[in-house]
Amino acid sequence: MTTVDPAGAGASQWPVFIETTSPAGTREVAARLAAACSAGDVVLLVGDLGAGKTVFAQGYAAALGVAGPVTSPTFALVRHYRCAPGAPVGQLIHADVYRTGSVQEVVDLALAELVEEDAVALVEWGDLAAPALGESALEVRLEAPDAVAAPEQRTLTVTGRGRWGDRAAEVAALLEPAIERGSP
């Protein structure tokens, strides 16, 4: 992994940019971000089909000690995973709102209420859900800059708002050790 943030990994403002060169690198970024989570957090995963949203969710879940496979909840819409004892939260809620037809359908999923009790939510297609999930969120935008020449490469743009608003330096610091070590 390498940063593409001109301000460097110690940036104190949003956004924080990270570049990964493999699915394992994307999972590692997710695992590092999971270390900053707390009950009530919402993480919006934004990106085109195949951008790596589910791969990110797998790394995040693994860092929380979720046992078993983590797959896209495209048809189920929402999956609940119990986190390992000692994890920062007791439950991971993984949602995919691609198949919802309106913001009201997202509201009806009650994701905001579900995270209030010792849970964190990862929401794939989070840009569609953002209006229904309140002002506080960590948005992770995943992009494949050159799907032909570098199909494994991803650029992740991380932006916080609400309760994440002043945590850019903390997030950058969490990512810095992975950046210094290089791609997995």
ROFI-536792 format. One record per residue (C-alpha): residue number from 1; x, y, z; residue in three letters. Coordinates in nm, 2 decimals. Layout:
N
NUM / X / Y / Z / ALA
...
***
This chain:
184
1 / 0.00 / 0.00 / 0.00 / MET
2 / 0.11 / 0.35 / -0.06 / THR
3 / -0.05 / 0.68 / 0.01 / THR
4 / -0.13 / 0.91 / -0.28 / VAL
5 / -0.22 / 1.20 / -0.04 / ASP
6 / 0.01 / 1.49 / -0.12 / PRO
7 / 0.01 / 1.59 / 0.25 / ALA
8 / 0.14 / 1.25 / 0.35 / GLY
9 / 0.01 / 0.99 / 0.59 / ALA
10 / 0.00 / 1.23 / 0.88 / GLY
11 / -0.26 / 1.45 / 0.71 / ALA
12 / -0.48 / 1.63 / 0.96 / SER
13 / -0.77 / 1.70 / 0.73 / GLN
14 / -1.00 / 1.50 / 0.51 / TRP
15 / -0.98 / 1.33 / 0.27 / PRO
16 / -0.71 / 1.07 / 0.34 / VAL
17 / -0.60 / 0.88 / 0.02 / PHE
18 / -0.47 / 0.53 / 0.01 / ILE
19 / -0.36 / 0.32 / -0.28 / GLU
20 / -0.36 / -0.06 / -0.27 / THR
21 / -0.23 / -0.31 / -0.52 / THR
22 / -0.42 / -0.62 / -0.42 / SER
23 / -0.73 / -0.75 / -0.25 / PRO
24 / -0.51 / -0.83 / 0.05 / ALA
25 / -0.40 / -0.47 / 0.07 / GLY
26 / -0.76 / -0.35 / 0.06 / THR
27 / -0.85 / -0.59 / 0.34 / ARG
28 / -0.55 / -0.46 / 0.54 / GLU
29 / -0.67 / -0.10 / 0.51 / VAL
30 / -1.02 / -0.21 / 0.62 / ALA
31 / -0.87 / -0.39 / 0.92 / ALA
32 / -0.68 / -0.08 / 1.03 / ARG
33 / -0.99 / 0.13 / 1.00 / LEU
34 / -1.18 / -0.12 / 1.21 / ALA
35 / -0.95 / -0.04 / 1.49 / ALA
36 / -1.10 / 0.31 / 1.51 / ALA
37 / -1.46 / 0.19 / 1.52 / CYS
38 / -1.69 / 0.23 / 1.81 / SER
39 / -2.06 / 0.15 / 1.88 / ALA
40 / -2.29 / 0.36 / 1.66 / GLY
41 / -2.04 / 0.41 / 1.38 / ASP
42 / -2.16 / 0.40 / 1.02 / VAL
43 / -1.91 / 0.33 / 0.74 / VAL
44 / -2.04 / 0.40 / 0.39 / LEU
45 / -1.87 / 0.20 / 0.12 / LEU
46 / -1.90 / 0.38 / -0.22 / VAL
47 / -1.78 / 0.25 / -0.56 / GLY
48 / -1.88 / 0.09 / -0.88 / ASP
49 / -1.96 / -0.27 / -0.92 / LEU
50 / -1.64 / -0.47 / -0.86 / GLY
51 / -1.46 / -0.18 / -0.69 / ALA
52 / -1.39 / -0.39 / -0.38 / GLY
53 / -1.66 / -0.30 / -0.13 / LYS
54 / -1.72 / -0.66 / -0.02 / THR
55 / -1.34 / -0.72 / -0.01 / VAL
56 / -1.32 / -0.42 / 0.22 / PHE
57 / -1.60 / -0.56 / 0.44 / ALA
58 / -1.42 / -0.89 / 0.47 / GLN
59 / -1.11 / -0.72 / 0.60 / GLY
60 / -1.31 / -0.50 / 0.84 / TYR
61 / -1.50 / -0.81 / 0.97 / ALA
62 / -1.19 / -1.01 / 1.01 / ALA
63 / -1.03 / -0.74 / 1.23 / ALA
64 / -1.34 / -0.75 / 1.45 / LEU
65 / -1.30 / -1.13 / 1.49 / GLY
66 / -1.61 / -1.22 / 1.28 / VAL
67 / -1.60 / -1.60 / 1.22 / ALA
68 / -1.71 / -1.75 / 0.90 / GLY
69 / -1.74 / -1.61 / 0.55 / PRO
70 / -1.85 / -1.25 / 0.49 / VAL
71 / -2.03 / -1.22 / 0.16 / THR
72 / -2.22 / -0.94 / -0.01 / SER
73 / -2.57 / -0.91 / 0.13 / PRO
74 / -2.71 / -0.80 / -0.20 / THR
75 / -3.02 / -1.02 / -0.19 / PHE
76 / -3.05 / -1.04 / 0.19 / ALA
77 / -3.00 / -0.66 / 0.22 / LEU
78 / -2.86 / -0.69 / 0.57 / VAL
79 / -2.65 / -0.95 / 0.75 / ARG
80 / -2.56 / -0.95 / 1.12 / HIS
81 / -2.23 / -1.08 / 1.24 / TYR
82 / -2.12 / -1.14 / 1.60 / ARG
83 / -1.78 / -1.00 / 1.68 / CYS
84 / -1.52 / -1.17 / 1.89 / ALA
85 / -1.50 / -1.10 / 2.26 / PRO
86 / -1.27 / -0.80 / 2.32 / GLY
87 / -1.36 / -0.64 / 1.98 / ALA
88 / -1.45 / -0.27 / 2.00 / PRO
89 / -1.81 / -0.36 / 1.92 / VAL
90 / -2.03 / -0.67 / 1.98 / GLY
91 / -2.19 / -0.68 / 1.63 / GLN
92 / -2.11 / -0.59 / 1.27 / LEU
93 / -2.41 / -0.50 / 1.06 / ILE
94 / -2.33 / -0.54 / 0.69 / HIS
95 / -2.58 / -0.39 / 0.45 / ALA
96 / -2.60 / -0.37 / 0.07 / ASP
97 / -2.86 / -0.11 / -0.04 / VAL
98 / -2.81 / -0.16 / -0.42 / TYR
99 / -3.15 / -0.32 / -0.46 / ARG
100 / -3.34 / -0.06 / -0.26 / THR
101 / -3.56 / 0.16 / -0.47 / GLY
102 / -3.57 / 0.47 / -0.26 / SER
103 / -3.43 / 0.65 / 0.05 / VAL
104 / -3.75 / 0.55 / 0.23 / GLN
105 / -3.66 / 0.18 / 0.18 / GLU
106 / -3.33 / 0.24 / 0.34 / VAL
107 / -3.50 / 0.42 / 0.63 / VAL
108 / -3.72 / 0.12 / 0.67 / ASP
109 / -3.42 / -0.11 / 0.72 / LEU
110 / -3.36 / 0.09 / 1.05 / ALA
111 / -2.98 / 0.07 / 1.01 / LEU
112 / -2.93 / 0.38 / 1.22 / ALA
113 / -3.13 / 0.23 / 1.51 / GLU
114 / -2.95 / -0.11 / 1.48 / LEU
115 / -2.60 / 0.04 / 1.54 / VAL
116 / -2.71 / 0.22 / 1.85 / GLU
117 / -2.66 / -0.08 / 2.07 / GLU
118 / -2.29 / -0.20 / 2.06 / ASP
119 / -2.28 / -0.23 / 1.68 / ALA
120 / -2.11 / -0.08 / 1.38 / VAL
121 / -2.26 / -0.07 / 1.03 / ALA
122 / -2.09 / -0.12 / 0.69 / LEU
123 / -2.32 / -0.01 / 0.41 / VAL
124 / -2.23 / -0.10 / 0.05 / GLU
125 / -2.36 / 0.15 / -0.20 / TRP
126 / -2.35 / 0.39 / 0.09 / GLY
127 / -2.39 / 0.70 / -0.13 / ASP
128 / -2.75 / 0.58 / -0.19 / LEU
129 / -2.81 / 0.54 / 0.18 / ALA
130 / -2.63 / 0.85 / 0.31 / ALA
131 / -2.94 / 1.07 / 0.33 / PRO
132 / -3.12 / 0.81 / 0.55 / ALA
133 / -2.83 / 0.75 / 0.79 / LEU
134 / -2.77 / 1.08 / 0.95 / GLY
135 / -2.48 / 1.33 / 0.96 / GLU
136 / -2.21 / 1.11 / 1.11 / SER
137 / -2.03 / 0.87 / 0.88 / ALA
138 / -1.70 / 0.75 / 0.76 / LEU
139 / -1.71 / 0.73 / 0.38 / GLU
140 / -1.47 / 0.50 / 0.20 / VAL
141 / -1.48 / 0.55 / -0.18 / ARG
142 / -1.31 / 0.26 / -0.37 / LEU
143 / -1.20 / 0.31 / -0.73 / GLU
144 / -1.01 / 0.11 / -0.98 / ALA
145 / -0.81 / 0.37 / -1.17 / PRO
146 / -0.71 / 0.14 / -1.45 / ASP
147 / -0.91 / -0.18 / -1.46 / ALA
148 / -0.72 / -0.30 / -1.77 / VAL
149 / -0.36 / -0.23 / -1.70 / ALA
150 / -0.37 / -0.27 / -1.32 / ALA
151 / -0.69 / -0.47 / -1.23 / PRO
152 / -0.59 / -0.53 / -0.87 / GLU
153 / -0.51 / -0.16 / -0.79 / GLN
154 / -0.75 / 0.04 / -0.59 / ARG
155 / -0.76 / 0.40 / -0.47 / THR
156 / -0.94 / 0.45 / -0.15 / LEU
157 / -1.06 / 0.80 / -0.05 / THR
158 / -1.16 / 0.82 / 0.32 / VAL
159 / -1.36 / 1.11 / 0.44 / THR
160 / -1.53 / 1.16 / 0.78 / GLY
161 / -1.81 / 1.39 / 0.88 / ARG
162 / -2.01 / 1.44 / 1.20 / GLY
163 / -1.84 / 1.25 / 1.49 / ARG
164 / -1.56 / 1.16 / 1.24 / TRP
165 / -1.51 / 1.52 / 1.14 / GLY
166 / -1.20 / 1.59 / 1.35 / ASP
167 / -1.05 / 1.24 / 1.33 / ARG
168 / -0.85 / 1.26 / 1.00 / ALA
169 / -0.51 / 1.26 / 1.18 / ALA
170 / -0.62 / 0.95 / 1.38 / GLU
171 / -0.73 / 0.77 / 1.07 / VAL
172 / -0.41 / 0.86 / 0.88 / ALA
173 / -0.20 / 0.74 / 1.18 / ALA
174 / -0.38 / 0.41 / 1.18 / LEU
175 / -0.30 / 0.36 / 0.81 / LEU
176 / 0.06 / 0.49 / 0.83 / GLU
177 / 0.22 / 0.16 / 0.95 / PRO
178 / 0.07 / -0.03 / 0.65 / ALA
179 / 0.19 / 0.25 / 0.42 / ILE
180 / 0.54 / 0.23 / 0.54 / GLU
181 / 0.56 / -0.15 / 0.51 / ARG
182 / 0.46 / -0.15 / 0.15 / GLY
183 / 0.22 / -0.36 / -0.04 / SER
184 / 0.13 / -0.70 / 0.09 / PRO
***
